[in-house]
Amino acid sequence: MLRSGLSQRLARRTRLMKTFIRVVELWVPDRTRTRLTFGGGLYGEGLSAFKAVSEDMTFGHDEGLPGKAWASGHPVILTKFANSYFKRTDQAVEAGLTCGVAVPVFAGEFLQAVMVLFCGADEQHVGAVELWHNDPDVSHEMGLVDGYYGTADMFEFNSRHTRFPRGFGLPGRTWKAGMPLLIKDLHDTKSFLRWEDASKVGINLGVGIPYSTANDRTFVLTFLSAQATPIARRFEIWVPDETRSRLVFHAGDCSERADLASIYAGKSIGKGHGSIGGAWATGMPALSENLSEDGSIAAAHAYASGMNQMVALPVIERASLKAMLTWYL
């Protein structure tokens, strides 16, 4: 029997979720602000057991992956769970998860939430998640802390032996801009210094996320996506307008080739409106499992295009929102 159009779209979203980021979780401080509790999550197919374990867990300061990001005050990437501080190793291995990235979101010195992303092993997987760092006392360049590269072995080797000055390559350009950055068609972009390696493995989209700590240490988290196995079906960057009363569209990329700049021309999202506006109002990341109930112009268009889940990550500097990075599944 033929499936309905809705069922086909749901199946399609599930396949895309499984190819790169398979899990997105939020961990939030409890009432005492001494432990992190489960604040919601998006899970790919076959991960209900991992979700059930996660829902019942809590993490103290410097405990597990969420607690480690809380204590360190900056993003943390963990590419090997075994014999590490990771607390769900058996369940992660059983679920096929191989890499975790935790991003703490602070408002000044106060932790708002920790967003945790999990990737999985897949023979067909092409892409990468990387964490870059500059220590001004050591170097004027940005070097790789660690990264997950799936099957792109040569790309991984070259990345681990590459450093970026401020303003060069995706990490260096994101560092200089201090804003989320999208670079499209990487295989044809000479400003992406690893474009030849990217072209060989099919990587075509780069997303850079800047992260500044309270002591002025600089990190950049990068997502590198291939057209055949995208990280997400759509990325958008929204920024406050001059009055800081509404968010306006800044940049984006859609696997459906939608002209997002034209779609959102003259449109905006108010503070507190939908998941994106809500993330701005609270300073907390937001997850939406059902875009049909979200209400914002961005969610409405994504849902009409067959997407149903969204992640909104506020990029905050000195307790002020610089941009909202959203991606859709």
Sequence and secondary structure as in RCSB ss.txt:
>XXXX:A:sequence
MLRSGLSQRLARRTRLMKTFIRVVELWVPDRTRTRLTFGGGLYGEGLSAFKAVSEDMTFGHDEGLPGKAWASGHP
VILTKFANSYFKRTDQAVEAGLTCGVAVPVFAGEFLQAVMVLFCGADEQHVGAVELWHNDPDVSHEMGLVDGYYG
TADMFEFNSRHTRFPRGFGLPGRTWKAGMPLLIKDLHDTKSFLRWEDASKVGINLGVGIPYSTANDRTFVLTFLS
AQATPIARRFEIWVPDETRSRLVFHAGDCSERADLASIYAGKSIGKGHGSIGGAWATGMPALSENLSEDGSIAAA
HAYASGMNQMVALPVIERASLKAMLTWYL
>XXXX:A:secstr
    HHHHHHHHHHHHHHHSEEEEEEEEE TTSSEEEEEEEEE TT HHHHHHHHT EEETT HHHHHHHHHTS 
EEES  TTSS S HHHHHHHTEEEEEEEEEEETTEEEEEEEEEEE  TT EEEEEEEEE TTT SEEEEEEEEEE
T HHHHHHHHT  EETTSHHHHHHHHHTS EEEE GGG TTSTTHHHHHHHTEEEEEEEEEE TT  EEEEEEEE
ESSS S SEEEEEEE TTSSEEEEEEEEETT   HHHHTTT EEETTSHHHHHHHHHSS EEES GGGT SHHHH
HHHHTT   EEEEEEEETTEEEEEEEEE 
